[in-house]
Structure formats: C-alpha cells, structure tokens
Amino acid sequence: MTMIADTARIRATLDWTPQYDSLDTIARHALAWEEKLLAQRPQEALQAVPA
C-alpha cells in the first residue's frame, strides 16, 4: 500500500501547517480514532446479521 500526500499547495494557499507532519503519526492517530469508535459501539451492533 502506498500513500502520497503533498501539502505544499494547501500550505502556500492557506498559510496552513498540519498538526502532524509524519505519515506514520497520521496513520497511527487515524487507527486509534477508529479503534475508539469501535470500542464505543454496543456489542450487539458488532454481530453479523444473518442473510
């Protein structure tokens, strides 16, 4: 899997700086956020619904 993100254009246009600049850090934060949301769901919602 390859992820490429060049923030040069948005930095120049909006005078913006991201909170996290490392792709590894961004991916870890995104995964932690998804895991937190999953942990907050009721267990019944995690069960597969039979077809």
mmCIF entry with sequence, helices, sheets and N, C-alpha, C, O atoms, coordinates in Angstrom:
data_MODEL
# 
_entry.id   MODEL 
# 
_entity.id                         1 
_entity.type                       polymer 
_entity.pdbx_number_of_molecules   1 
# 
_entity_poly.entity_id                      1 
_entity_poly.type                           'polypeptide(L)' 
_entity_poly.nstd_linkage                   no 
_entity_poly.nstd_monomer                   no 
_entity_poly.pdbx_seq_one_letter_code       MTMIADTARIRATLDWTPQYDSLDTIARHALAWEEKLLAQRPQEALQAVPA 
_entity_poly.pdbx_seq_one_letter_code_can   MTMIADTARIRATLDWTPQYDSLDTIARHALAWEEKLLAQRPQEALQAVPA 
_entity_poly.pdbx_strand_id                 A 
# 
loop_
_entity_poly_seq.entity_id 
_entity_poly_seq.num 
_entity_poly_seq.mon_id 
_entity_poly_seq.hetero 
1 1  MET n 
1 2  THR n 
1 3  MET n 
1 4  ILE n 
1 5  ALA n 
1 6  ASP n 
1 7  THR n 
1 8  ALA n 
1 9  ARG n 
1 10 ILE n 
1 11 ARG n 
1 12 ALA n 
1 13 THR n 
1 14 LEU n 
1 15 ASP n 
1 16 TRP n 
1 17 THR n 
1 18 PRO n 
1 19 GLN n 
1 20 TYR n 
1 21 ASP n 
1 22 SER n 
1 23 LEU n 
1 24 ASP n 
1 25 THR n 
1 26 ILE n 
1 27 ALA n 
1 28 ARG n 
1 29 HIS n 
1 30 ALA n 
1 31 LEU n 
1 32 ALA n 
1 33 TRP n 
1 34 GLU n 
1 35 GLU n 
1 36 LYS n 
1 37 LEU n 
1 38 LEU n 
1 39 ALA n 
1 40 GLN n 
1 41 ARG n 
1 42 PRO n 
1 43 GLN n 
1 44 GLU n 
1 45 ALA n 
1 46 LEU n 
1 47 GLN n 
1 48 ALA n 
1 49 VAL n 
1 50 PRO n 
1 51 ALA n 
# 
_struct_asym.id          A 
_struct_asym.entity_id   1 
# 
loop_
_struct_conf.conf_type_id 
_struct_conf.id 
_struct_conf.pdbx_PDB_helix_id 
_struct_conf.beg_label_comp_id 
_struct_conf.beg_label_asym_id 
_struct_conf.beg_label_seq_id 
_struct_conf.pdbx_beg_PDB_ins_code 
_struct_conf.end_label_comp_id 
_struct_conf.end_label_asym_id 
_struct_conf.end_label_seq_id 
_struct_conf.pdbx_end_PDB_ins_code 
_struct_conf.beg_auth_comp_id 
_struct_conf.beg_auth_asym_id 
_struct_conf.beg_auth_seq_id 
_struct_conf.end_auth_comp_id 
_struct_conf.end_auth_asym_id 
_struct_conf.end_auth_seq_id 
_struct_conf.pdbx_PDB_helix_class 
_struct_conf.details 
_struct_conf.pdbx_PDB_helix_length 
HELX_P HELX_P1 AA1 ALA A 8  ? LEU A 14 ? ALA A 8  LEU A 14 1 ? 7  
HELX_P HELX_P2 AA2 LEU A 23 ? GLN A 40 ? LEU A 23 GLN A 40 1 ? 18 
HELX_P HELX_P3 AA3 GLN A 43 ? LEU A 46 ? GLN A 43 LEU A 46 1 ? 4  
# 
_struct_conf_type.id          HELX_P 
_struct_conf_type.criteria    ? 
_struct_conf_type.reference   ? 
# 
loop_
_atom_site.group_PDB 
_atom_site.id 
_atom_site.type_symbol 
_atom_site.label_atom_id 
_atom_site.label_alt_id 
_atom_site.label_comp_id 
_atom_site.label_asym_id 
_atom_site.label_entity_id 
_atom_site.label_seq_id 
_atom_site.pdbx_PDB_ins_code 
_atom_site.Cartn_x 
_atom_site.Cartn_y 
_atom_site.Cartn_z 
_atom_site.occupancy 
_atom_site.B_iso_or_equiv 
_atom_site.pdbx_formal_charge 
_atom_site.auth_seq_id 
_atom_site.auth_comp_id 
_atom_site.auth_asym_id 
_atom_site.auth_atom_id 
_atom_site.pdbx_PDB_model_num 
ATOM 1   N N  . MET A 1 1  ? 0.843   -1.179  0.000  1.00 0.00 ? 1  MET A N  1 
ATOM 2   C CA . MET A 1 1  ? 0.000   0.000   0.000  1.00 0.00 ? 1  MET A CA 1 
ATOM 3   C C  . MET A 1 1  ? 0.885   1.238   0.000  1.00 0.00 ? 1  MET A C  1 
ATOM 4   O O  . MET A 1 1  ? 1.865   1.309   0.741  1.00 0.00 ? 1  MET A O  1 
ATOM 5   N N  . THR A 1 2  ? 0.542   2.189   -0.816 1.00 0.00 ? 2  THR A N  1 
ATOM 6   C CA . THR A 1 2  ? 1.312   3.417   -0.906 1.00 0.00 ? 2  THR A CA 1 
ATOM 7   C C  . THR A 1 2  ? 0.382   4.600   -0.688 1.00 0.00 ? 2  THR A C  1 
ATOM 8   O O  . THR A 1 2  ? -0.696  4.681   -1.276 1.00 0.00 ? 2  THR A O  1 
ATOM 9   N N  . MET A 1 3  ? 0.821   5.514   0.167  1.00 0.00 ? 3  MET A N  1 
ATOM 10  C CA . MET A 1 3  ? 0.068   6.743   0.399  1.00 0.00 ? 3  MET A CA 1 
ATOM 11  C C  . MET A 1 3  ? 0.988   7.913   0.090  1.00 0.00 ? 3  MET A C  1 
ATOM 12  O O  . MET A 1 3  ? 2.133   7.957   0.541  1.00 0.00 ? 3  MET A O  1 
ATOM 13  N N  . ILE A 1 4  ? 0.480   8.845   -0.674 1.00 0.00 ? 4  ILE A N  1 
ATOM 14  C CA . ILE A 1 4  ? 1.278   10.026  -1.018 1.00 0.00 ? 4  ILE A CA 1 
ATOM 15  C C  . ILE A 1 4  ? 0.428   11.250  -0.747 1.00 0.00 ? 4  ILE A C  1 
ATOM 16  O O  . ILE A 1 4  ? -0.708  11.350  -1.209 1.00 0.00 ? 4  ILE A O  1 
ATOM 17  N N  . ALA A 1 5  ? 0.984   12.168  -0.002 1.00 0.00 ? 5  ALA A N  1 
ATOM 18  C CA . ALA A 1 5  ? 0.281   13.411  0.292  1.00 0.00 ? 5  ALA A CA 1 
ATOM 19  C C  . ALA A 1 5  ? 1.281   14.559  0.284  1.00 0.00 ? 5  ALA A C  1 
ATOM 20  O O  . ALA A 1 5  ? 2.196   14.602  1.106  1.00 0.00 ? 5  ALA A O  1 
ATOM 21  N N  . ASP A 1 6  ? 1.103   15.467  -0.630 1.00 0.00 ? 6  ASP A N  1 
ATOM 22  C CA . ASP A 1 6  ? 1.964   16.636  -0.705 1.00 0.00 ? 6  ASP A CA 1 
ATOM 23  C C  . ASP A 1 6  ? 1.138   17.839  -0.267 1.00 0.00 ? 6  ASP A C  1 
ATOM 24  O O  . ASP A 1 6  ? 0.188   18.227  -0.946 1.00 0.00 ? 6  ASP A O  1 
ATOM 25  N N  . THR A 1 7  ? 1.496   18.417  0.853  1.00 0.00 ? 7  THR A N  1 
ATOM 26  C CA . THR A 1 7  ? 0.724   19.532  1.407  1.00 0.00 ? 7  THR A CA 1 
ATOM 27  C C  . THR A 1 7  ? 1.248   20.901  0.968  1.00 0.00 ? 7  THR A C  1 
ATOM 28  O O  . THR A 1 7  ? 0.778   21.924  1.465  1.00 0.00 ? 7  THR A O  1 
ATOM 29  N N  . ALA A 1 8  ? 2.206   20.935  0.054  1.00 0.00 ? 8  ALA A N  1 
ATOM 30  C CA . ALA A 1 8  ? 2.825   22.206  -0.338 1.00 0.00 ? 8  ALA A CA 1 
ATOM 31  C C  . ALA A 1 8  ? 1.807   23.216  -0.869 1.00 0.00 ? 8  ALA A C  1 
ATOM 32  O O  . ALA A 1 8  ? 1.857   24.394  -0.513 1.00 0.00 ? 8  ALA A O  1 
ATOM 33  N N  . ARG A 1 9  ? 0.893   22.766  -1.711 1.00 0.00 ? 9  ARG A N  1 
ATOM 34  C CA . ARG A 1 9  ? -0.071  23.689  -2.321 1.00 0.00 ? 9  ARG A CA 1 
ATOM 35  C C  . ARG A 1 9  ? -1.017  24.289  -1.283 1.00 0.00 ? 9  ARG A C  1 
ATOM 36  O O  . ARG A 1 9  ? -1.243  25.499  -1.274 1.00 0.00 ? 9  ARG A O  1 
ATOM 37  N N  . ILE A 1 10 ? -1.571  23.442  -0.404 1.00 0.00 ? 10 ILE A N  1 
ATOM 38  C CA . ILE A 1 10 ? -2.506  23.967  0.598  1.00 0.00 ? 10 ILE A CA 1 
ATOM 39  C C  . ILE A 1 10 ? -1.761  24.819  1.631  1.00 0.00 ? 10 ILE A C  1 
ATOM 40  O O  . ILE A 1 10 ? -2.313  25.791  2.146  1.00 0.00 ? 10 ILE A O  1 
ATOM 41  N N  . ARG A 1 11 ? -0.524  24.460  1.931  1.00 0.00 ? 11 ARG A N  1 
ATOM 42  C CA . ARG A 1 11 ? 0.278   25.290  2.850  1.00 0.00 ? 11 ARG A CA 1 
ATOM 43  C C  . ARG A 1 11 ? 0.478   26.684  2.276  1.00 0.00 ? 11 ARG A C  1 
ATOM 44  O O  . ARG A 1 11 ? 0.334   27.679  2.986  1.00 0.00 ? 11 ARG A O  1 
ATOM 45  N N  . ALA A 1 12 ? 0.811   26.755  0.992  1.00 0.00 ? 12 ALA A N  1 
ATOM 46  C CA . ALA A 1 12 ? 1.050   28.046  0.350  1.00 0.00 ? 12 ALA A CA 1 
ATOM 47  C C  . ALA A 1 12 ? -0.237  28.844  0.186  1.00 0.00 ? 12 ALA A C  1 
ATOM 48  O O  . ALA A 1 12 ? -0.250  30.056  0.401  1.00 0.00 ? 12 ALA A O  1 
ATOM 49  N N  . THR A 1 13 ? -1.316  28.172  -0.194 1.00 0.00 ? 13 THR A N  1 
ATOM 50  C CA . THR A 1 13 ? -2.577  28.855  -0.463 1.00 0.00 ? 13 THR A CA 1 
ATOM 51  C C  . THR A 1 13 ? -3.220  29.384  0.816  1.00 0.00 ? 13 THR A C  1 
ATOM 52  O O  . THR A 1 13 ? -3.695  30.519  0.852  1.00 0.00 ? 13 THR A O  1 
ATOM 53  N N  . LEU A 1 14 ? -3.236  28.563  1.861  1.00 0.00 ? 14 LEU A N  1 
ATOM 54  C CA . LEU A 1 14 ? -3.953  28.917  3.083  1.00 0.00 ? 14 LEU A CA 1 
ATOM 55  C C  . LEU A 1 14 ? -3.046  29.321  4.238  1.00 0.00 ? 14 LEU A C  1 
ATOM 56  O O  . LEU A 1 14 ? -3.530  29.608  5.332  1.00 0.00 ? 14 LEU A O  1 
ATOM 57  N N  . ASP A 1 15 ? -1.736  29.345  4.006  1.00 0.00 ? 15 ASP A N  1 
ATOM 58  C CA . ASP A 1 15 ? -0.787  29.619  5.086  1.00 0.00 ? 15 ASP A CA 1 
ATOM 59  C C  . ASP A 1 15 ? -1.089  28.670  6.255  1.00 0.00 ? 15 ASP A C  1 
ATOM 60  O O  . ASP A 1 15 ? -1.231  29.098  7.400  1.00 0.00 ? 15 ASP A O  1 
ATOM 61  N N  . TRP A 1 16 ? -1.182  27.381  5.938  1.00 0.00 ? 16 TRP A N  1 
ATOM 62  C CA . TRP A 1 16 ? -1.609  26.338  6.868  1.00 0.00 ? 16 TRP A CA 1 
ATOM 63  C C  . TRP A 1 16 ? -0.465  25.382  7.158  1.00 0.00 ? 16 TRP A C  1 
ATOM 64  O O  . TRP A 1 16 ? 0.339   25.075  6.277  1.00 0.00 ? 16 TRP A O  1 
ATOM 65  N N  . THR A 1 17 ? -0.398  24.915  8.389  1.00 0.00 ? 17 THR A N  1 
ATOM 66  C CA . THR A 1 17 ? 0.575   23.904  8.778  1.00 0.00 ? 17 THR A CA 1 
ATOM 67  C C  . THR A 1 17 ? -0.176  22.784  9.483  1.00 0.00 ? 17 THR A C  1 
ATOM 68  O O  . THR A 1 17 ? -0.928  23.046  10.422 1.00 0.00 ? 17 THR A O  1 
ATOM 69  N N  . PRO A 1 18 ? 0.013   21.536  9.048  1.00 0.00 ? 18 PRO A N  1 
ATOM 70  C CA . PRO A 1 18 ? -0.696  20.435  9.691  1.00 0.00 ? 18 PRO A CA 1 
ATOM 71  C C  . PRO A 1 18 ? -0.197  20.213  11.109 1.00 0.00 ? 18 PRO A C  1 
ATOM 72  O O  . PRO A 1 18 ? 0.956   20.505  11.424 1.00 0.00 ? 18 PRO A O  1 
ATOM 73  N N  . GLN A 1 19 ? -1.073  19.693  11.964 1.00 0.00 ? 19 GLN A N  1 
ATOM 74  C CA . GLN A 1 19 ? -0.684  19.399  13.336 1.00 0.00 ? 19 GLN A CA 1 
ATOM 75  C C  . GLN A 1 19 ? 0.353   18.289  13.364 1.00 0.00 ? 19 GLN A C  1 
ATOM 76  O O  . GLN A 1 19 ? 1.290   18.327  14.161 1.00 0.00 ? 19 GLN A O  1 
ATOM 77  N N  . TYR A 1 20 ? 0.185   17.296  12.489 1.00 0.00 ? 20 TYR A N  1 
ATOM 78  C CA . TYR A 1 20 ? 1.119   16.172  12.398 1.00 0.00 ? 20 TYR A CA 1 
ATOM 79  C C  . TYR A 1 20 ? 1.672   16.134  10.984 1.00 0.00 ? 20 TYR A C  1 
ATOM 80  O O  . TYR A 1 20 ? 0.920   16.196  10.011 1.00 0.00 ? 20 TYR A O  1 
ATOM 81  N N  . ASP A 1 21 ? 2.985   16.033  10.875 1.00 0.00 ? 21 ASP A N  1 
ATOM 82  C CA . ASP A 1 21 ? 3.623   16.063  9.573  1.00 0.00 ? 21 ASP A CA 1 
ATOM 83  C C  . ASP A 1 21 ? 4.096   14.686  9.123  1.00 0.00 ? 21 ASP A C  1 
ATOM 84  O O  . ASP A 1 21 ? 4.396   14.484  7.946  1.00 0.00 ? 21 ASP A O  1 
ATOM 85  N N  . SER A 1 22 ? 4.161   13.747  10.047 1.00 0.00 ? 22 SER A N  1 
ATOM 86  C CA . SER A 1 22 ? 4.657   12.410  9.745  1.00 0.00 ? 22 SER A CA 1 
ATOM 87  C C  . SER A 1 22 ? 3.497   11.512  9.326  1.00 0.00 ? 22 SER A C  1 
ATOM 88  O O  . SER A 1 22 ? 2.497   11.414  10.038 1.00 0.00 ? 22 SER A O  1 
ATOM 89  N N  . LEU A 1 23 ? 3.627   10.856  8.174  1.00 0.00 ? 23 LEU A N  1 
ATOM 90  C CA . LEU A 1 23 ? 2.573   9.978   7.699  1.00 0.00 ? 23 LEU A CA 1 
ATOM 91  C C  . LEU A 1 23 ? 2.331   8.827   8.673  1.00 0.00 ? 23 LEU A C  1 
ATOM 92  O O  . LEU A 1 23 ? 1.188   8.411   8.863  1.00 0.00 ? 23 LEU A O  1 
ATOM 93  N N  . ASP A 1 24 ? 3.390   8.311   9.290  1.00 0.00 ? 24 ASP A N  1 
ATOM 94  C CA . ASP A 1 24 ? 3.235   7.255   10.292 1.00 0.00 ? 24 ASP A CA 1 
ATOM 95  C C  . ASP A 1 24 ? 2.397   7.736   11.471 1.00 0.00 ? 24 ASP A C  1 
ATOM 96  O O  . ASP A 1 24 ? 1.526   7.009   11.951 1.00 0.00 ? 24 ASP A O  1 
ATOM 97  N N  . THR A 1 25 ? 2.651   8.946   11.938 1.00 0.00 ? 25 THR A N  1 
ATOM 98  C CA . THR A 1 25 ? 1.892   9.512   13.055 1.00 0.00 ? 25 THR A CA 1 
ATOM 99  C C  . THR A 1 25 ? 0.429   9.710   12.665 1.00 0.00 ? 25 THR A C  1 
ATOM 100 O O  . THR A 1 25 ? -0.475  9.399   13.440 1.00 0.00 ? 25 THR A O  1 
ATOM 101 N N  . ILE A 1 26 ? 0.207   10.221  11.478 1.00 0.00 ? 26 ILE A N  1 
ATOM 102 C CA . ILE A 1 26 ? -1.165  10.441  11.000 1.00 0.00 ? 26 ILE A CA 1 
ATOM 103 C C  . ILE A 1 26 ? -1.910  9.115   10.924 1.00 0.00 ? 26 ILE A C  1 
ATOM 104 O O  . ILE A 1 26 ? -3.058  9.029   11.360 1.00 0.00 ? 26 ILE A O  1 
ATOM 105 N N  . ALA A 1 27 ? -1.279  8.082   10.380 1.00 0.00 ? 27 ALA A N  1 
ATOM 106 C CA . ALA A 1 27 ? -1.920  6.770   10.268 1.00 0.00 ? 27 ALA A CA 1 
ATOM 107 C C  . ALA A 1 27 ? -2.207  6.177   11.648 1.00 0.00 ? 27 ALA A C  1 
ATOM 108 O O  . ALA A 1 27 ? -3.269  5.591   11.859 1.00 0.00 ? 27 ALA A O  1 
ATOM 109 N N  . ARG A 1 28 ? -1.268  6.322   12.591 1.00 0.00 ? 28 ARG A N  1 
ATOM 110 C CA . ARG A 1 28 ? -1.490  5.808   13.941 1.00 0.00 ? 28 ARG A CA 1 
ATOM 111 C C  . ARG A 1 28 ? -2.657  6.513   14.624 1.00 0.00 ? 28 ARG A C  1 
ATOM 112 O O  . ARG A 1 28 ? -3.470  5.866   15.283 1.00 0.00 ? 28 ARG A O  1 
ATOM 113 N N  . HIS A 1 29 ? -2.744  7.818   14.472 1.00 0.00 ? 29 HIS A N  1 
ATOM 114 C CA . HIS A 1 29 ? -3.847  8.577   15.064 1.00 0.00 ? 29 HIS A CA 1 
ATOM 115 C C  . HIS A 1 29 ? -5.183  8.178   14.436 1.00 0.00 ? 29 HIS A C  1 
ATOM 116 O O  . HIS A 1 29 ? -6.184  8.049   15.141 1.00 0.00 ? 29 HIS A O  1 
ATOM 117 N N  . ALA A 1 30 ? -5.204  7.984   13.121 1.00 0.00 ? 30 ALA A N  1 
ATOM 118 C CA . ALA A 1 30 ? -6.439  7.584   12.446 1.00 0.00 ? 30 ALA A CA 1 
ATOM 119 C C  . ALA A 1 30 ? -6.882  6.202   12.918 1.00 0.00 ? 30 ALA A C  1 
ATOM 120 O O  . ALA A 1 30 ? -8.069  5.984   13.157 1.00 0.00 ? 30 ALA A O  1 
ATOM 121 N N  . LEU A 1 31 ? -5.946  5.274   13.055 1.00 0.00 ? 31 LEU A N  1 
ATOM 122 C CA . LEU A 1 31 ? -6.279  3.934   13.521 1.00 0.00 ? 31 LEU A CA 1 
ATOM 123 C C  . LEU A 1 31 ? -6.777  3.971   14.967 1.00 0.00 ? 31 LEU A C  1 
ATOM 124 O O  . LEU A 1 31 ? -7.748  3.293   15.304 1.00 0.00 ? 31 LEU A O  1 
ATOM 125 N N  . ALA A 1 32 ? -6.127  4.750   15.810 1.00 0.00 ? 32 ALA A N  1 
ATOM 126 C CA . ALA A 1 32 ? -6.563  4.868   17.211 1.00 0.00 ? 32 ALA A CA 1 
ATOM 127 C C  . ALA A 1 32 ? -7.971  5.442   17.283 1.00 0.00 ? 32 ALA A C  1 
ATOM 128 O O  . ALA A 1 32 ? -8.769  5.005   18.113 1.00 0.00 ? 32 ALA A O  1 
ATOM 129 N N  . TRP A 1 33 ? -8.291  6.406   16.437 1.00 0.00 ? 33 TRP A N  1 
ATOM 130 C CA . TRP A 1 33 ? -9.630  7.009   16.403 1.00 0.00 ? 33 TRP A CA 1 
ATOM 131 C C  . TRP A 1 33 ? -10.671 5.964   16.014 1.00 0.00 ? 33 TRP A C  1 
ATOM 132 O O  . TRP A 1 33 ? -11.722 5.869   16.646 1.00 0.00 ? 33 TRP A O  1 
ATOM 133 N N  . GLU A 1 34 ? -10.381 5.176   14.971 1.00 0.00 ? 34 GLU A N  1 
ATOM 134 C CA . GLU A 1 34 ? -11.317 4.139   14.534 1.00 0.00 ? 34 GLU A CA 1 
ATOM 135 C C  . GLU A 1 34 ? -11.492 3.071   15.617 1.00 0.00 ? 34 GLU A C  1 
ATOM 136 O O  . GLU A 1 34 ? -12.606 2.595   15.839 1.00 0.00 ? 34 GLU A O  1 
ATOM 137 N N  . GLU A 1 35 ? -10.410 2.693   16.289 1.00 0.00 ? 35 GLU A N  1 
ATOM 138 C CA . GLU A 1 35 ? -10.498 1.700   17.367 1.00 0.00 ? 35 GLU A CA 1 
ATOM 139 C C  . GLU A 1 35 ? -11.337 2.231   18.531 1.00 0.00 ? 35 GLU A C  1 
ATOM 140 O O  . GLU A 1 35 ? -12.093 1.480   19.149 1.00 0.00 ? 35 GLU A O  1 
ATOM 141 N N  . LYS A 1 36 ? -11.203 3.520   18.827 1.00 0.00 ? 36 LYS A N  1 
ATOM 142 C CA . LYS A 1 36 ? -12.000 4.137   19.890 1.00 0.00 ? 36 LYS A CA 1 
ATOM 143 C C  . LYS A 1 36 ? -13.485 4.106   19.537 1.00 0.00 ? 36 LYS A C  1 
ATOM 144 O O  . LYS A 1 36 ? -14.321 3.776   20.378 1.00 0.00 ? 36 LYS A O  1 
ATOM 145 N N  . LEU A 1 37 ? -13.806 4.451   18.298 1.00 0.00 ? 37 LEU A N  1 
ATOM 146 C CA . LEU A 1 37 ? -15.205 4.412   17.865 1.00 0.00 ? 37 LEU A CA 1 
ATOM 147 C C  . LEU A 1 37 ? -15.760 2.997   17.923 1.00 0.00 ? 37 LEU A C  1 
ATOM 148 O O  . LEU A 1 37 ? -16.898 2.795   18.347 1.00 0.00 ? 37 LEU A O  1 
ATOM 149 N N  . LEU A 1 38 ? -14.970 2.019   17.503 1.00 0.00 ? 38 LEU A N  1 
ATOM 150 C CA . LEU A 1 38 ? -15.405 0.628   17.533 1.00 0.00 ? 38 LEU A CA 1 
ATOM 151 C C  . LEU A 1 38 ? -15.659 0.164   18.964 1.00 0.00 ? 38 LEU A C  1 
ATOM 152 O O  . LEU A 1 38 ? -16.623 -0.559  19.216 1.00 0.00 ? 38 LEU A O  1 
ATOM 153 N N  . ALA A 1 39 ? -14.810 0.569   19.896 1.00 0.00 ? 39 ALA A N  1 
ATOM 154 C CA . ALA A 1 39 ? -14.962 0.178   21.295 1.00 0.00 ? 39 ALA A CA 1 
ATOM 155 C C  . ALA A 1 39 ? -16.215 0.793   21.918 1.00 0.00 ? 39 ALA A C  1 
ATOM 156 O O  . ALA A 1 39 ? -16.760 0.243   22.875 1.00 0.00 ? 39 ALA A O  1 
ATOM 157 N N  . GLN A 1 40 ? -16.671 1.910   21.396 1.00 0.00 ? 40 GLN A N  1 
ATOM 158 C CA . GLN A 1 40 ? -17.838 2.587   21.940 1.00 0.00 ? 40 GLN A CA 1 
ATOM 159 C C  . GLN A 1 40 ? -19.153 1.998   21.428 1.00 0.00 ? 40 GLN A C  1 
ATOM 160 O O  . GLN A 1 40 ? -20.214 2.266   21.992 1.00 0.00 ? 40 GLN A O  1 
ATOM 161 N N  . ARG A 1 41 ? -19.087 1.198   20.364 1.00 0.00 ? 41 ARG A N  1 
ATOM 162 C CA . ARG A 1 41 ? -20.316 0.610   19.807 1.00 0.00 ? 41 ARG A CA 1 
ATOM 163 C C  . ARG A 1 41 ? -20.819 -0.510  20.697 1.00 0.00 ? 41 ARG A C  1 
ATOM 164 O O  . ARG A 1 41 ? -20.029 -1.267  21.260 1.00 0.00 ? 41 ARG A O  1 
ATOM 165 N N  . PRO A 1 42 ? -22.121 -0.615  20.821 1.00 0.00 ? 42 PRO A N  1 
ATOM 166 C CA . PRO A 1 42 ? -22.674 -1.753  21.575 1.00 0.00 ? 42 PRO A CA 1 
ATOM 167 C C  . PRO A 1 42 ? -22.254 -3.069  20.922 1.00 0.00 ? 42 PRO A C  1 
ATOM 168 O O  . PRO A 1 42 ? -22.150 -3.149  19.698 1.00 0.00 ? 42 PRO A O  1 
ATOM 169 N N  . GLN A 1 43 ? -22.016 -4.087  21.724 1.00 0.00 ? 43 GLN A N  1 
ATOM 170 C CA . GLN A 1 43 ? -21.573 -5.378  21.192 1.00 0.00 ? 43 GLN A CA 1 
ATOM 171 C C  . GLN A 1 43 ? -22.576 -5.971  20.207 1.00 0.00 ? 43 GLN A C  1 
ATOM 172 O O  . GLN A 1 43 ? -22.179 -6.640  19.254 1.00 0.00 ? 43 GLN A O  1 
ATOM 173 N N  . GLU A 1 44 ? -23.870 -5.733  20.424 1.00 0.00 ? 44 GLU A N  1 
ATOM 174 C CA . GLU A 1 44 ? -24.874 -6.269  19.513 1.00 0.00 ? 44 GLU A CA 1 
ATOM 175 C C  . GLU A 1 44 ? -24.678 -5.734  18.097 1.00 0.00 ? 44 GLU A C  1 
ATOM 176 O O  . GLU A 1 44 ? -24.932 -6.442  17.123 1.00 0.00 ? 44 GLU A O  1 
ATOM 177 N N  . ALA A 1 45 ? -24.229 -4.492  17.983 1.00 0.00 ? 45 ALA A N  1 
ATOM 178 C CA . ALA A 1 45 ? -24.031 -3.880  16.666 1.00 0.00 ? 45 ALA A CA 1 
ATOM 179 C C  . ALA A 1 45 ? -22.862 -4.529  15.929 1.00 0.00 ? 45 ALA A C  1 
ATOM 180 O O  . ALA A 1 45 ? -22.761 -4.412  14.708 1.00 0.00 ? 45 ALA A O  1 
ATOM 181 N N  . LEU A 1 46 ? -21.991 -5.202  16.651 1.00 0.00 ? 46 LEU A N  1 
ATOM 182 C CA . LEU A 1 46 ? -20.839 -5.822  16.035 1.00 0.00 ? 46 LEU A CA 1 
ATOM 183 C C  . LEU A 1 46 ? -21.138 -7.217  15.504 1.00 0.00 ? 46 LEU A C  1 
ATOM 184 O O  . LEU A 1 46 ? -20.338 -7.787  14.763 1.00 0.00 ? 46 LEU A O  1 
ATOM 185 N N  . GLN A 1 47 ? -22.287 -7.767  15.881 1.00 0.00 ? 47 GLN A N  1 
ATOM 186 C CA . GLN A 1 47 ? -22.678 -9.100  15.433 1.00 0.00 ? 47 GLN A CA 1 
ATOM 187 C C  . GLN A 1 47 ? -23.117 -9.054  13.970 1.00 0.00 ? 47 GLN A C  1 
ATOM 188 O O  . GLN A 1 47 ? -23.784 -8.111  13.544 1.00 0.00 ? 47 GLN A O  1 
ATOM 189 N N  . ALA A 1 48 ? -22.747 -10.057 13.223 1.00 0.00 ? 48 ALA A N  1 
ATOM 190 C CA . ALA A 1 48 ? -23.173 -10.138 11.824 1.00 0.00 ? 48 ALA A CA 1 
ATOM 191 C C  . ALA A 1 48 ? -24.662 -10.456 11.765 1.00 0.00 ? 48 ALA A C  1 
ATOM 192 O O  . ALA A 1 48 ? -25.169 -11.251 12.556 1.00 0.00 ? 48 ALA A O  1 
ATOM 193 N N  . VAL A 1 49 ? -25.336 -9.847  10.847 1.00 0.00 ? 49 VAL A N  1 
ATOM 194 C CA . VAL A 1 49 ? -26.764 -10.086 10.657 1.00 0.00 ? 49 VAL A CA 1 
ATOM 195 C C  . VAL A 1 49 ? -26.913 -11.219 9.654  1.00 0.00 ? 49 VAL A C  1 
ATOM 196 O O  . VAL A 1 49 ? -26.376 -11.141 8.548  1.00 0.00 ? 49 VAL A O  1 
ATOM 197 N N  . PRO A 1 50 ? -27.648 -12.292 10.032 1.00 0.00 ? 50 PRO A N  1 
ATOM 198 C CA . PRO A 1 50 ? -27.818 -13.405 9.091  1.00 0.00 ? 50 PRO A CA 1 
ATOM 199 C C  . PRO A 1 50 ? -28.609 -12.990 7.859  1.00 0.00 ? 50 PRO A C  1 
ATOM 200 O O  . PRO A 1 50 ? -29.523 -12.168 7.935  1.00 0.00 ? 50 PRO A O  1 
ATOM 201 N N  . ALA A 1 51 ? -28.242 -13.567 6.735  1.00 0.00 ? 51 ALA A N  1 
ATOM 202 C CA . ALA A 1 51 ? -28.912 -13.213 5.474  1.00 0.00 ? 51 ALA A CA 1 
ATOM 203 C C  . ALA A 1 51 ? -30.204 -13.983 5.316  1.00 0.00 ? 51 ALA A C  1 
ATOM 204 O O  . ALA A 1 51 ? -30.903 -13.817 4.316  1.00 0.00 ? 51 ALA A O  1 
# 
